[in-house]
Amino acid sequence: MINVYGGIFMYKILLCCASGLTTSMLVNAMKKDAKEKNIDVMIWAVAESAIDLSWADADCILVAPQNAGDLEKVKGIVNSSIPVASIDGVNFSKMDGQAVLEQAIEMINK
């Protein structure tokens, strides 16, 4: 399936936070939005401490705002092989799955 956002069959998006709990709620909101738009996604969340074991299948990594200080560390772990960015604080606090999904897709399609 080619989707309207770019031509990748499935977007694989990894979210990272201190424990993986708050981002799990955002994962659900993102999956809901993707389903409504018929976008194929695999989205999962992990604790920052587990990122080195979890990133290999991802097309991009989004780091929760409370872990923005770890952004360079995460970039180092993936050796800049995939895009890594911080989630906007407002979008995160509102659990705006649509906005965060769009951010991830834009990162992947660059």
C-alpha positions as CSV (number, residue, x, y, z in Angstrom):
1,M,0.0,0.0,0.0
2,I,1.3,3.4,-0.9
3,N,0.0,6.0,1.4
4,V,-0.6,9.7,0.8
5,Y,2.2,10.8,3.0
6,G,5.1,9.5,1.0
7,G,5.4,6.1,-0.5
8,I,6.8,4.1,2.4
9,F,4.7,0.9,2.9
10,M,4.8,1.2,6.7
11,Y,6.1,3.9,9.0
12,K,8.0,2.5,12.0
13,I,8.1,5.1,14.7
14,L,9.8,4.7,18.1
15,L,8.9,7.0,21.0
16,C,11.2,7.4,23.9
17,C,10.7,8.8,27.4
18,A,12.0,8.2,31.0
19,S,10.0,5.1,31.6
20,G,8.0,4.5,28.4
21,L,4.7,5.0,30.2
22,T,3.6,8.5,29.2
23,T,4.7,7.9,25.6
24,S,2.6,4.7,25.5
25,M,-0.5,6.9,25.8
26,L,0.7,9.0,22.9
27,V,1.4,5.9,20.9
28,N,-2.3,5.0,21.2
29,A,-3.4,8.4,20.0
30,M,-1.0,8.2,17.1
31,K,-2.2,4.8,16.1
32,K,-5.8,5.9,16.2
33,D,-5.1,8.9,13.9
34,A,-3.1,6.6,11.5
35,K,-6.0,4.2,11.4
36,E,-8.5,6.9,10.6
37,K,-6.2,8.1,7.7
38,N,-5.4,4.6,6.4
39,I,-1.7,5.1,7.1
40,D,0.2,1.9,7.9
41,V,2.3,2.3,11.0
42,M,4.2,0.4,13.6
43,I,4.6,2.7,16.7
44,W,6.0,1.7,20.0
45,A,7.4,3.3,23.1
46,V,10.4,2.4,25.3
47,A,12.3,3.8,28.2
48,E,15.4,5.9,27.3
49,S,17.5,3.2,29.0
50,A,16.3,0.6,26.6
51,I,16.7,2.6,23.4
52,D,19.9,0.9,22.4
53,L,18.0,-2.5,22.3
54,S,14.9,-1.1,20.5
55,W,15.8,1.3,17.7
56,A,17.1,-1.0,14.9
57,D,13.6,-1.5,13.4
58,A,12.6,2.2,13.6
59,D,12.5,4.7,10.8
60,C,12.7,7.6,13.3
61,I,12.8,8.2,17.0
62,L,10.9,10.9,18.8
63,V,12.1,11.8,22.3
64,A,9.6,13.1,24.9
65,P,10.1,16.7,26.1
66,Q,11.1,15.6,29.6
67,N,14.0,13.7,28.0
68,A,15.1,16.4,25.6
69,G,18.4,16.6,27.4
70,D,19.1,13.0,26.1
71,L,18.6,14.0,22.5
72,E,22.3,14.0,21.6
73,K,22.8,10.7,23.5
74,V,20.1,9.1,21.5
75,K,21.5,10.5,18.2
76,G,24.9,9.0,19.2
77,I,23.3,5.6,19.9
78,V,21.8,5.4,16.4
79,N,24.9,7.0,14.9
80,S,22.8,9.4,13.0
81,S,21.5,6.6,10.8
82,I,17.8,7.6,11.4
83,P,16.2,10.9,12.2
84,V,15.9,11.8,15.9
85,A,14.0,14.7,17.3
86,S,12.2,16.0,20.4
87,I,8.4,16.0,20.6
88,D,6.9,19.4,20.9
89,G,5.9,20.0,24.5
90,V,2.5,21.4,23.7
91,N,1.7,18.4,21.4
92,F,3.0,16.0,24.0
93,S,1.0,17.6,26.9
94,K,-2.2,17.5,24.8
95,M,-1.4,13.9,23.6
96,D,-2.0,15.2,20.1
97,G,-1.5,12.0,18.1
98,Q,-2.2,13.7,14.8
99,A,0.5,16.4,15.2
100,V,3.1,13.9,16.5
101,L,2.4,11.4,13.7
102,E,2.7,14.2,11.2
103,Q,6.1,15.2,12.7
104,A,7.3,11.6,12.5
105,I,6.2,11.2,8.9
106,E,7.9,14.5,7.9
107,M,11.1,13.3,9.5
108,I,11.0,10.0,7.7
109,N,10.2,11.6,4.3
110,K,13.0,14.2,4.4
